[in-house]
Amino acid sequence: MIKSQPSTRIKELTLLSANDWELLDEVRELKNSGQKITELTIGEHDIRTDPRILDALNKSAISGNTGYAPVSGNKNLREAIAYRVTKRTGIPTTYKNVIITPGGQSALFAAHLGVCNPGDVALYCDPYYATYPGTIAGAGAKPKVIKARPEENFQLSGEAIDTASDGAKSLLINSPNNPTGVVYTRDTLEDISLACKKNNLWLISDEVYDTQVWEGTHISPRSIEGMSERTIVIGSMSKSHAMTGSRIGWAVAPEEFIDHLINFATHTTYGVPGFIQDAALHGLSLGKKFENEIATPFKRRRDLATQIFSKQNLLTLVPPTGAMYLLLDVRKTGLTGKQFSSLLLAKKHIAVMPGEIFGKSAIGYVRIAMTVNDAEFKNALNEIIDFTKQFL
C-alpha cells in the first residue's frame, strides 16, 4: 500500500536545516534541567505586558467580548492604526487601508500570498529574520536573496535589487532591521523605492521595530513619492507595546488590496479575538510616551554595549541604530558564528544566536538580544569579551 505523504510545499517550507536551531534547543534543555543560563537569544522583552493593557483585555473578555470579531478587525482599532500611520508618515490613511492580523508574521504571509502567483520570485534581504524564506515559500513563491554588504553597513542598494529583479514580483525589507540593528537611511529607502518602481515590484516593508530607533529617523517607504500604491506595511503590537504573546498585528496597503486580504482571512484565520483587539486599542491610546517607555531599556543597553565594546578590538560591533539586537563580528577569533555561540554557551553559560541562522551575509557574526536587565546584560557582555581573550 502506498503511504500518504505530506505536500512538497510543507516539507520544503524552510530553507534552513533543523540543525541551525540546535543551539536554541540546547539552551531550553539546559534551563529545564536547572542550569542558570543568561539568554540573549530571542526578541522577548524582559518586562511583560503592562497591567493597564491586561486590565483592558480582562474587562473586555469579562464583559462578553469573546464571540466572533469582524474578520477585518474592529473598526475603532483600524481607525486608531490609520490615524497613527497618517500622523507618522504624512500619507492619508483610513481604516479601509488597514486589516488586523494575528501578529506580524500572519500579515507577512498574507502579503506575499496576495502579491505573488505560484512560482513567482519574491526577493528578500540577507541578513534576514529567520522566518522570511519559509514565509515566502509557504505562500508558493520562490525566495531569492539579495545580499546587503557589511562594508556598506548592511544598507541595501538599488543596484543589487536591479540585478536580482528578473522575474520578481516583490521585495521584502525590514527597517529597523533584525538581526543587524541597522536603520535604513532616507537615501537607502529612496534608492530601494526607485528600484521597485523601475522593476514594477511590490514592496513589503516590515516595520515592527519602528518605535526602536536610536539614531536617525524611521522612514516608512510608503511615504516616498509614488510608493503608497505599491507598498504593504507590516506592523505589530509585539515590540512597541511588549505584547508578543497577544499575537496582534496589521497590514497597511491600498484599499483594494486590503479587501483581498480580508477575503483571504475569512478563509484562514477568521480574525483576531475582540478582547485582544480592545487591549491593543487601549495600548495605542497610551500614546508615544508609553511606546518610548517600552523602548528606553533597549536604547540604554545599546549605549552600554557601544561603550563596552569600544574598549577592545577583537570583536566588532555593527553600529546599532535601532531595534533590540546587536550584531557582533567575531571573525577575528577564527571561529564561525555557530562555533562561537556553542563554545560561549559551554564555557560561560551565555546564549546568543549564531549569525548563520540569519543568512550568508551574517556568517562569522552572532546576534545578541538586549533582553535581560541592565546589570545582567553588562556582566554578560564583559564575560563575552573575557571569553574571546583565549583567541588573542
VOGU-3710 file (C-alpha; in Angstrom, 3 decimals, decimal comma):
1> miksqpstri> 0,000/0,000/0,000  1,311/3,449/-0,920  1,929/5,593/2,130  0,297/9,021/2,111  2,846/11,834/2,036  2,744/15,455/3,173  2,935/18,057/0,428  6,225/19,112/-1,069  5,414/22,682/-0,033  5,103/21,820/3,648
11> keltllsand> 8,146/19,532/3,611  10,293/22,181/1,963  8,809/25,125/3,841  12,066/26,191/5,445  15,320/26,602/3,622  17,194/26,363/6,919  18,323/22,977/8,188  16,924/21,888/11,518  20,441/21,885/12,921  20,565/25,672/12,669
21> welldevrel> 18,230/25,803/15,686  20,189/23,214/17,611  21,741/25,744/19,991  18,371/27,200/20,970  17,070/23,708/21,668  20,148/23,055/23,800  19,521/26,247/25,780  15,969/25,168/26,541  17,154/21,744/27,722  19,809/23,265/29,971
31> knsgqkitel> 17,334/25,678/31,544  14,804/22,896/32,060  17,463/20,899/33,876  18,032/23,784/36,308  21,158/25,294/34,695  21,445/29,092/35,024  21,775/30,496/31,517  21,969/34,146/30,509  19,720/34,025/27,476  20,313/36,685/24,836
41> tigehdirtd> 18,637/34,796/22,022  15,124/35,833/21,026  13,367/39,200/20,895  11,340/38,803/24,075  11,090/41,795/26,422  12,391/41,261/29,942  9,291/43,126/31,150  5,839/41,720/30,468  2,740/43,364/29,054  1,716/46,440/31,049
51> prildalnks> -1,021/45,741/33,644  -3,162/48,528/32,183  -3,293/46,701/28,853  -4,022/43,402/30,574  -6,762/45,056/32,585  -8,382/46,312/29,384  -8,148/42,800/27,935  -9,691/41,277/31,043  -12,540/43,788/31,243  -13,346/43,255/27,588
61> aisgntgyap> -13,435/39,475/27,941  -15,422/39,541/31,185  -17,958/41,906/29,616  -18,668/39,254/26,997  -16,479/40,295/24,058  -15,500/36,681/23,393  -17,504/35,970/20,249  -16,554/36,373/16,618  -14,992/39,741/15,851  -15,125/41,300/12,371
71> vsgnknlrea> -12,655/39,427/10,158  -11,139/42,719/9,027  -10,694/43,874/12,616  -12,747/46,169/14,807  -13,319/49,490/13,084  -12,175/51,557/16,077  -8,814/49,736/16,180  -8,355/50,037/12,416  -9,093/53,763/12,701  -6,571/54,154/15,514
81> iayrvtkrtg> -3,873/52,458/13,446  -4,785/54,525/10,378  -4,503/57,711/12,468  -1,136/56,559/13,829  0,163/55,836/10,324  -1,130/59,129/8,921  0,479/61,100/11,724  3,831/59,343/11,351  4,084/59,276/7,555  2,002/62,203/6,321
91> ipttyknvii> 0,214/59,856/3,923  -3,583/59,994/4,288  -4,699/56,612/5,607  -8,170/55,390/6,551  -9,410/52,267/8,286  -10,081/50,824/4,813  -6,284/50,693/4,313  -5,860/48,500/7,416  -6,508/44,850/8,260  -5,922/43,415/11,741
101> tpggqsalfa> -3,997/40,130/11,750  -2,886/37,505/14,306  0,569/39,058/14,631  3,017/40,481/12,139  4,019/37,029/10,940  0,484/36,347/9,717  0,490/39,676/7,881  3,802/38,813/6,190  2,407/35,532/4,901  -0,836/37,103/3,686
111> ahlgvcnpgd> 1,040/39,929/1,951  3,208/37,523/-0,041  0,249/35,328/-0,928  -1,529/38,470/-2,082  1,173/39,747/-4,444  2,798/36,548/-5,747  1,371/33,902/-8,022  2,663/30,338/-7,566  6,241/30,185/-8,785  6,808/33,945/-8,839
121> valycdpyya> 10,126/35,197/-7,486  9,969/37,102/-4,188  13,088/38,998/-3,121  14,288/39,427/0,449  17,401/40,890/2,031  20,247/38,929/3,636  20,771/39,181/6,647  17,118/38,436/7,320  14,719/37,479/10,074  14,841/33,699/10,125
131> typgtiagag> 11,241/33,056/9,027  11,388/35,151/5,848  12,376/32,491/3,281  9,942/29,958/4,719  7,148/32,536/4,713  7,754/33,219/1,032  7,981/29,528/0,163  4,812/28,804/2,138  2,988/31,390/0,018  4,018/29,422/-3,077
141> akpkvikarp> 6,632/31,875/-4,314  10,333/31,315/-4,920  12,547/33,041/-2,330  15,510/34,875/-3,840  18,016/36,581/-1,605  19,752/39,921/-2,112  22,879/40,376/-0,033  23,435/43,521/1,975  27,151/44,162/2,311  28,848/44,590/5,719
151> eenfqlsgea> 31,229/47,140/4,231  28,186/49,253/3,347  26,814/48,903/6,896  24,198/46,459/5,625  22,324/49,183/3,740  20,546/47,627/0,745  21,334/49,134/-2,659  19,047/49,731/-5,608  21,716/48,288/-7,872  21,550/44,965/-6,018
161> idtasdgaks> 17,776/44,961/-6,449  18,072/45,695/-10,164  20,487/42,802/-10,602  18,158/40,336/-8,853  14,817/41,594/-10,163  14,384/39,421/-13,257  11,064/37,620/-12,831  10,495/39,081/-9,365  7,144/40,357/-8,139  8,017/41,642/-4,674
171> llinspnnpt> 10,747/42,778/-2,319  10,672/42,319/1,468  12,665/44,756/3,602  12,953/45,298/7,354  13,976/48,585/8,968  14,908/48,921/11,787  16,480/45,622/10,939  16,581/42,286/12,687  19,304/40,997/13,074  21,686/43,849/12,228
181> gvvytrdtle> 20,233/46,665/14,330  20,591/48,933/11,290  18,073/51,619/10,353  17,811/52,321/6,625  18,673/55,898/5,717  16,489/58,086/3,532  18,994/57,703/0,682  18,760/53,921/1,006  14,965/53,941/1,029  14,762/56,291/-1,929
191> dislackknn> 17,181/54,034/-3,799  15,068/50,986/-2,911  11,887/52,789/-3,937  13,343/53,825/-7,267  14,358/50,220/-7,963  10,869/48,979/-7,049  9,219/51,443/-9,421  11,723/50,715/-12,165  11,236/46,946/-11,884  7,497/47,033/-11,069
201> lwlisdevyd> 7,909/45,378/-7,669  5,570/45,331/-4,727  7,436/46,460/-1,626  6,604/44,641/1,612  8,017/46,723/4,460  8,311/45,016/7,852  8,230/47,919/10,323  7,551/46,142/13,608  10,561/47,878/15,230  9,510/51,380/14,162
211> tqvwegthis> 9,461/52,652/17,765  13,015/51,442/18,437  15,218/53,983/16,667  18,379/55,099/18,451  19,957/57,238/15,723  18,331/58,964/12,782  14,645/58,662/11,955  12,393/55,812/10,986  11,090/56,428/7,473  8,332/54,301/6,040
221> prsiegmser> 8,834/53,810/2,286  5,074/54,227/1,923  5,726/57,945/2,500  8,071/58,225/-0,502  6,590/59,674/-3,684  4,930/57,078/-5,877  5,215/54,263/-3,327  1,910/54,244/-1,415  0,163/52,248/-4,151  2,834/49,550/-4,291
231> tivigsmsks> 3,791/49,268/-0,610  2,407/46,951/2,056  3,477/47,912/5,583  3,582/45,244/8,281  3,038/46,392/11,863  2,600/44,760/15,240  1,979/45,436/18,906  4,607/42,850/19,884  7,715/45,036/20,090  6,261/48,511/20,528
241> hamtgsrigw> 3,950/47,531/23,412  5,546/44,338/24,798  2,565/42,280/23,626  4,448/39,423/21,958  2,119/36,688/23,228  -1,069/38,521/22,299  -0,442/37,896/18,598  -1,892/41,053/17,163  -0,554/42,914/14,152  -1,728/44,564/10,952
251> avapeefidh> -1,083/45,276/7,320  -1,482/48,710/5,726  -1,960/48,748/1,961  -4,114/50,132/-0,861  -7,815/49,699/-0,129  -8,458/47,209/-2,952  -5,589/45,029/-1,748  -6,904/45,103/1,834  -10,265/43,863/0,506  -8,498/40,817/-0,922
261> linfathtty> -6,658/40,209/2,358  -9,966/40,353/4,225  -11,325/37,701/1,879  -8,213/35,587/2,490  -8,565/35,973/6,266  -12,180/34,846/6,011  -10,884/31,517/4,698  -7,916/31,175/7,079  -7,621/32,950/10,436  -11,186/34,304/10,608
271> gvpgfiqdaa> -9,964/37,317/12,501  -8,499/38,192/15,902  -10,354/37,865/19,244  -12,187/41,059/20,134  -10,848/41,248/23,689  -7,284/41,196/22,352  -8,176/43,966/19,916  -9,589/46,015/22,789  -6,336/45,524/24,675  -4,386/46,709/21,625
281> lhglslgkkf> -6,627/49,742/21,261  -6,005/50,640/24,891  -2,273/50,165/24,353  -2,314/52,565/21,415  -4,292/55,078/23,474  -1,384/55,289/25,930  0,446/57,225/23,239  4,019/57,826/22,203  5,181/58,392/25,773  4,290/54,815/26,634
291> eneiatpfkr> 5,984/53,484/23,486  9,110/55,381/24,491  8,973/53,773/27,945  8,938/50,313/26,333  11,826/51,245/24,022  14,032/53,064/26,566  15,677/49,992/28,165  16,951/48,860/24,762  18,360/52,303/23,969  20,092/52,311/27,359
301> rrdlatqifs> 21,553/48,851/26,798  22,600/49,767/23,275  24,566/52,715/24,664  26,067/50,461/27,317  27,128/47,878/24,736  28,640/50,506/22,459  30,740/51,781/25,354  31,869/48,314/26,483  32,839/47,025/23,044  34,705/50,235/22,195
311> kqnlltlvpp> 37,309/49,281/24,827  38,515/46,154/22,999  39,494/45,350/19,419  38,853/41,644/18,874  35,089/41,850/18,488  33,499/44,425/16,178  30,007/45,717/16,828  27,911/46,652/13,805  26,812/50,205/14,699  23,355/49,629/16,205
321> tgamyllldv> 20,986/52,428/15,227  17,706/50,649/16,003  15,860/47,508/17,170  16,576/45,351/20,228  19,584/43,453/18,878  23,326/43,749/18,432  25,199/42,074/15,584  28,727/41,239/16,635  31,516/40,354/14,195  33,545/37,509/15,744
331> rktgltgkqf> 35,649/36,556/12,703  38,911/37,737/14,263  38,610/34,836/16,709  38,910/32,416/13,806  35,504/30,938/14,667  32,245/30,857/12,790  29,182/32,274/14,471  27,943/28,756/15,223  31,277/27,743/16,767  31,495/30,925/18,819
341> sslllakkhi> 27,936/30,562/20,110  28,385/26,909/21,020  31,636/27,471/22,916  30,287/30,560/24,673  27,319/28,568/25,919  29,501/25,698/27,111  32,126/27,827/28,865  30,229/30,915/30,035  26,613/29,763/30,089  25,671/32,701/27,866
351> avmpgeifgk> 23,375/32,048/24,913  23,492/34,147/21,743  22,277/33,342/18,241  24,754/32,321/15,528  24,690/34,632/12,533  24,338/31,741/10,119  20,653/31,478/11,064  20,131/34,897/9,502  21,843/34,279/6,160  25,197/34,046/4,466
361> saigyvriam> 25,979/37,729/4,975  25,958/37,085/8,737  28,366/34,125/8,746  31,053/34,936/11,280  28,675/37,063/13,336  26,485/36,452/16,382  23,274/38,238/17,302  22,794/39,434/20,859  19,284/40,240/22,062  19,288/43,054/24,633
371> tvndaefkna> 16,596/41,337/26,658  17,862/40,974/30,227  18,151/43,606/32,953  20,986/46,118/32,740  23,230/44,562/35,380  22,935/41,068/33,922  23,409/42,458/30,415  26,567/44,373/31,357  28,004/41,315/33,078  27,230/39,123/30,052
381> lneiidftkq> 28,972/41,490/27,630  32,071/41,621/29,820  32,029/37,826/30,062  31,832/37,590/26,275  34,890/39,813/25,971  36,696/37,757/28,605  35,803/34,607/26,654  37,443/35,996/23,489  40,788/36,648/25,221  41,776/32,997/24,732
391> fl> 41,896/33,683/20,966  44,389/36,562/21,216
//
